[in-house]
Amino acid sequence: MTDPDAILLWRADECAAPGPVHACCLRATEPGSRAVVYRTREDQGIAGTVDFSSAATSRPGGGWVAAGRFTPLSRPIPRADLLADDVLRPVFRALRSRRGLPDAAARRLAELIGD
C-alpha cells in the first residue's frame, strides 16, 4: 500500500461515484502517487483516495491536473476523528486547499484507511 502524499478537497457530489478522474493535484504528482480526498461542506472528512496514473500537467488558468482513479472508503473518516488524533489535528484543523502531507500524517492516514 502506498502512503498518501496529498490531500484533495472535493464537494460531496464529486465523491459520489468511483472510477477514473482527472483531478486537481500537486505539481509533484507522478504515476503511483496517492492522495486522500477530503469531502467538504456536509459530512466533512476523508471520503476516499485517488491513485494517480499520470504525472501532473499544467491546466489552463493555473494549477495542476493528473489522471487517476477515485476509490471511496467503505467507512469514511469523519472530521471529528481527524481532529481528535494528535498526529492529524495540525493538518486538518484549518484546511483550506489541496496540500502535501507530512510523513507522520501520511503514515497515520494509511493506517486508518487500510487496504
Buried (B, 14 or more C-beta within 10 A) or exposed (E): EEBBBBBBBBEEEBBEEEEEBEBBBBEEBBEEBBBBBBBBEEEBBBBBBBBBBBBBEEEEEEEBBBBBBBBBBEEBBBBEBBBEBEBBEEBBEEBEEBBBBBEEBBBBBBEBBEE
